[in-house]
Amino acid sequence: MSQIREIKDASNIVEVIGERIKLDAGGINFKACCPFHSEKTPSFFVNPSIQRYRCFGCGANGDVLDFLQNFEGVTFYEALKTLADRSGITLKEFQRTKEDEEREKLLEILNLAKEYYHFLLTKHEVGQTGRDYLQDRDVSAESIKIFQLGFATNAWDSLLKYLYQKKKYPLELIERTGLILKGRNGGYYDRFRERLMFPLKNHRGQVVGFSGRLLSKSPKEAKYINSPETLLYHKSKMLYGYSELFREIKKKEQVVVVEGEFDMISSAQAHVNHVVAIKGSALTTEQVNLLSRVAKTIILSLDADEAGIKATERAIGIVKEKGIDLKVIDLKHLDFLAKEDQVKDPDELAREKPKAWRQAVESAISVYEFLFNHALDIYDPLSADGKRQIINYLAPILETIDHAVEKEFYLQKLSVALNVKESLLKEDVAKFGQAKEKLATTTDNTSAKPKIFKSHQERNEEYLLFLLFSFPATTLKEKALELQDFVFVSPGFKPVIEQLLNFKGSFDLSRFALSLAEDLKKSLMDALLSPEYEQKLEKETLEKEWQATLLRVKKESLRAEIAKINEEITKLDSSLQRTILEEQKLDELLSLIVAKQSAIKKLS
């Protein structure tokens, strides 16, 4: 047995997928909304016996290795290594690609850098500056440990010496992590100096980059700098805190999205643990795709500046594509806070009034209500010019609301706020909403799998196989004998029947599936895992449906054979002068057609 087969056999696909998305039991299968395309009704099924998954919406299907590669966005080797480590198997045989080897080395270097920075902050005397700063910001020792915060000294080559001289990694490789830079004279120096260090992890919990907060008061340097785009680090995919707080997000089925690392840490300390931070104010398609796997609601709490408002507007289109709710924490309009207690960001509120922060999360409002309030804040609803500006601003936003009742609610509310007739308001919203460019939308390219259309006979054969495996184990082989000499159109079905007839011992679907090659497992999965067939069978008795379907399939097969014979006859008829052998062949074919037609009559 190959190691790949050993690792797959040792991995339970239901457990692996269930750790990443919520699976619900449904008969012999498990189901969920597909993580590879947008949908509200579950069409993604996992079969524990065959150890495969299939989506009837977008066509995604495969085994546990396929799922990890597509879901995690990793290479085959990384998926195999993940499963091997999970099963306690030492990977020996698999040959890695050059990119696999480089990725592994880069991850090693970044993880060592994380440990180095964390040691300096928590154990070394040079980290006292960082410890003092964190104490002033009320960051607990537990948070420092959970998020592995670190400290970079003000030396130009502190990390460089550690990684190059002590750990013996090549300079060019270290440079590709983004941790060091090459100077004009050809020498290298540390990118991060005298900064509090935040390790940036991907959704798998691997360190792929860093964010550094300046601790000195130098006016020449940016307050925050981040790792550059590398083979591993991509800003648009980064969600700070996601891997550490994944279970809380999944359990809550909602996520609070804030802008900065301190916003996220302070929120977690205030016991709002279903929270992540983005880099900057823009929520990207990649981030929403990731969050939509485990959250039904996204709650934004971005800065109330122009960039934050624009990001909130853009988020409507992006989140709408995934079919999840979008809410906003409006820090400027928290009714339970006095005017003198108003705060500027989640970090400040969570640190100073943790109970109020929890209350703010619970009282998050619709994104439309938030933008409605914002429009009334920046424009005068009492002046003619202000009314026009409010309508111009809100019209394209209101036009994105799909639900008629919800749209009517905001139109009525706006009519009252502007003191104008609702009928006139509807005209303007329709007019200016269509004239302006629509809010940003996105296309989910992960779902772009062409559907495979099957012939009528292939569908019948697939249903026949489904019915066969619906019989009790004691009568399964007896029924399979009825298909022993049958000529299938569908590839893979004949070998499955042969394997079944040769199967030793009492039948067990899990053991039987283990005996099949991967392509045969897929053929079996396509037949067995179909809600359409299950619903169809519920209306008829199994034996009655089996006989009826078997009859249809046999008739259609005979008709197909007759069609092929007629093609051969047509070719022979086209010959002006047939040989004796061709005449004999023609007679044989005509006799064969008569026999096939007779067989069809007998089946009727």
Secondary structure as GFF3:
##gff-version 3
##sequence-region A 1 604
A	DSSP	alpha_helix	3	9	.	.	.	ID=ss1
A	DSSP	alpha_helix	13	18	.	.	.	ID=ss2
A	DSSP	beta_strand	24	26	.	.	.	ID=ss3
A	DSSP	beta_strand	29	32	.	.	.	ID=ss4
A	DSSP	beta_strand	44	47	.	.	.	ID=ss5
A	DSSP	beta_strand	52	55	.	.	.	ID=ss6
A	DSSP	beta_strand	61	62	.	.	.	ID=ss7
A	DSSP	alpha_helix	64	72	.	.	.	ID=ss8
A	DSSP	alpha_helix	76	87	.	.	.	ID=ss9
A	DSSP	alpha_helix	98	122	.	.	.	ID=ss10
A	DSSP	three_ten_helix	125	127	.	.	.	ID=ss11
A	DSSP	alpha_helix	128	136	.	.	.	ID=ss12
A	DSSP	alpha_helix	141	146	.	.	.	ID=ss13
A	DSSP	beta_strand	150	152	.	.	.	ID=ss14
A	DSSP	alpha_helix	158	160	.	.	.	ID=ss15
A	DSSP	pi_helix	161	166	.	.	.	ID=ss16
A	DSSP	alpha_helix	171	175	.	.	.	ID=ss17
A	DSSP	beta_strand	180	182	.	.	.	ID=ss18
A	DSSP	beta_strand	188	190	.	.	.	ID=ss19
A	DSSP	beta_strand	195	201	.	.	.	ID=ss20
A	DSSP	beta_strand	207	214	.	.	.	ID=ss21
A	DSSP	beta_strand	224	226	.	.	.	ID=ss22
A	DSSP	three_ten_helix	235	237	.	.	.	ID=ss23
A	DSSP	alpha_helix	242	252	.	.	.	ID=ss24
A	DSSP	beta_strand	254	258	.	.	.	ID=ss25
A	DSSP	alpha_helix	261	269	.	.	.	ID=ss26
A	DSSP	beta_strand	275	277	.	.	.	ID=ss27
A	DSSP	alpha_helix	285	292	.	.	.	ID=ss28
A	DSSP	beta_strand	297	301	.	.	.	ID=ss29
A	DSSP	alpha_helix	306	322	.	.	.	ID=ss30
A	DSSP	beta_strand	325	328	.	.	.	ID=ss31
A	DSSP	three_ten_helix	331	333	.	.	.	ID=ss32
A	DSSP	three_ten_helix	339	341	.	.	.	ID=ss33
A	DSSP	alpha_helix	346	352	.	.	.	ID=ss34
A	DSSP	alpha_helix	354	362	.	.	.	ID=ss35
A	DSSP	beta_strand	365	366	.	.	.	ID=ss36
A	DSSP	alpha_helix	367	378	.	.	.	ID=ss37
A	DSSP	alpha_helix	384	398	.	.	.	ID=ss38
A	DSSP	alpha_helix	404	418	.	.	.	ID=ss39
A	DSSP	alpha_helix	422	435	.	.	.	ID=ss40
A	DSSP	three_ten_helix	445	447	.	.	.	ID=ss41
A	DSSP	alpha_helix	456	468	.	.	.	ID=ss42
A	DSSP	alpha_helix	473	480	.	.	.	ID=ss43
A	DSSP	three_ten_helix	481	483	.	.	.	ID=ss44
A	DSSP	alpha_helix	493	501	.	.	.	ID=ss45
A	DSSP	alpha_helix	509	514	.	.	.	ID=ss46
A	DSSP	alpha_helix	518	528	.	.	.	ID=ss47
A	DSSP	alpha_helix	531	538	.	.	.	ID=ss48
A	DSSP	alpha_helix	542	573	.	.	.	ID=ss49
A	DSSP	alpha_helix	580	603	.	.	.	ID=ss50
###
